[in-house]
C-alpha cells in the first residue's frame, strides 16, 4: 500500500488552469490565513493517507492539468446542517502533464502511480494537447 493517496476532482466551470487560479484567488478572503480551500460533500475515508502527502488533481475540460497539495481537512457547515469537508490546499497550483479523464461526480482516489507527472518549470505555461490527441497518446501509453 502507498504511503499516501491523491484525490481527483473536476474543476467545474474552469476553462483553463488560469481560471482555477483566478477563482481560488477571489475566494481566499473567506478562509483562514488566505488559504485555497475547496469544499466537498464527502469526507475521505482514507484521511490518513490523503494527509500523508496527497494532492488534489484537477480535471479541466476532460484532462488532468494541475494539482495542489492537500495541507489539511476541516469540517464545514454552510448553514444547512450538512457537515461537509473542506480541503485545505497549498495555494501553489502545480501544472501536470495532460491526462484525459471522463466526467464523474464528486471526487475519486488517485494512486500515486496513476498520477500524471508535474511539468518541468520551463513547460508550466504550455497549452494542453487537444483532447483527442491527449486521449490517443494516453491509450498508447505515451501520455
C-alpha positions in Angstrom: 0.0 0.0 0.0 1.3 3.5 -0.9 2.2 5.8 2.0 -0.2 8.4 0.6 -3.1 8.7 -1.8 -4.3 11.6 -4.1 -7.8 12.8 -4.9 -9.1 13.5 -8.3 -11.7 16.3 -8.7 -13.4 18.1 -11.6 -12.8 21.8 -11.7 -16.3 22.7 -12.7 -16.6 25.9 -14.7 -12.9 26.2 -15.4 -11.8 26.5 -19.0 -8.1 26.6 -18.1 -5.7 26.3 -15.2 -5.7 30.1 -15.1 -9.4 30.1 -14.5 -8.9 27.8 -11.5 -6.2 30.1 -10.1 -8.3 33.3 -10.6 -11.3 31.7 -8.9 -9.3 30.5 -5.9 -7.6 33.9 -5.5 -11.1 35.6 -5.5 -12.2 33.3 -2.7 -9.2 33.4 -0.4 -10.7 36.2 1.8 -13.3 33.6 3.0 -10.8 31.3 4.5 -8.2 31.5 7.4 -4.7 32.6 6.5 -5.8 33.3 2.9 -5.5 29.6 2.0 -7.0 28.0 -1.0 -10.0 25.8 0.1 -12.3 23.5 -1.8 -15.4 22.3 -0.1 -16.8 18.9 -1.0 -19.7 16.9 0.4 -17.9 13.7 1.4 -15.1 13.2 3.8 -12.3 10.9 2.6 -12.4 7.5 4.5 -8.7 7.3 3.7 -8.0 10.5 5.5 -4.6 9.5 7.0 -3.3 8.6 3.5 -4.6 11.8 2.0 -2.9 13.8 4.7 0.4 11.9 4.4 1.4 13.8 1.3 -1.6 13.7 -1.1 -2.7 16.3 -3.6 -5.9 17.1 -5.4 -5.5 16.6 -9.1 -7.8 18.9 -11.1 -9.6 17.8 -14.2 -10.2 20.7 -16.5 -12.1 20.3 -19.8 -11.6 16.5 -19.8 -7.9 16.4 -18.8 -5.9 16.4 -15.6 -3.9 19.6 -15.9 -2.8 20.6 -12.4 -2.6 19.6 -8.8 -2.4 21.2 -5.4 -1.0 19.7 -2.2 -3.6 18.9 0.5 -2.5 20.5 3.7 -5.5 19.5 5.9 -9.1 18.7 6.1 -11.7 20.7 8.1 -15.4 20.2 8.8 -17.7 22.9 7.4 -21.4 23.6 8.0 -22.7 26.0 5.4 -25.9 26.7 7.4 -28.0 23.8 6.1 -27.0 21.3 8.8 -24.9 19.2 6.5 -21.3 18.6 7.5 -19.0 19.0 4.5 -15.3 18.5 4.1 -13.1 21.5 3.3 -9.8 20.5 1.6 -7.2 23.0 2.8 -4.9 23.4 -0.1 -1.4 24.8 -0.8 -2.0 28.0 -2.7 0.5 26.9 -5.4 -1.1 25.3 -8.4 1.4 22.9 -10.0 0.9 22.1 -13.6 1.0 18.5 -14.7 1.2 16.5 -17.9 -2.2 16.3 -19.5 -4.0 13.1 -18.9 -7.5 12.5 -20.2 -10.4 11.7 -17.8 -14.1 11.2 -18.3 -16.5 13.3 -16.3 -17.6 12.0 -12.9 -19.3 13.3 -9.8 -17.7 14.1 -6.5 -14.1 13.1 -6.2 -12.1 9.9 -6.7 -9.0 8.4 -5.2 -6.0 8.5 -7.5 -3.0 6.3 -6.7 0.4 8.0 -7.0 1.5 5.5 -9.7 -1.6 6.6 -11.8 -1.0 10.3 -11.3 0.5 12.4 -14.1 3.9 13.8 -13.6 4.5 17.5 -12.8 5.6 19.6 -15.8 9.1 20.9 -15.6 9.3 24.6 -14.6 10.0 25.7 -18.2 7.0 23.9 -19.6 4.5 25.1 -16.9 2.8 27.6 -19.3 2.4 25.2 -22.2 -1.1 24.7 -23.6 -2.7 21.3 -23.2 -2.8 19.0 -26.1 -6.1 18.8 -27.9 -8.3 16.3 -26.0 -8.5 13.7 -28.9 -4.7 13.7 -29.2 -4.0 13.5 -25.5 -6.5 10.6 -25.2 -4.9 8.8 -28.1 -1.4 9.2 -26.6 -2.6 8.0 -23.2 -4.2 4.9 -24.8 -0.9 4.1 -26.4 0.9 4.6 -23.1 2.7 7.7 -24.4 1.0 10.4 -22.4 
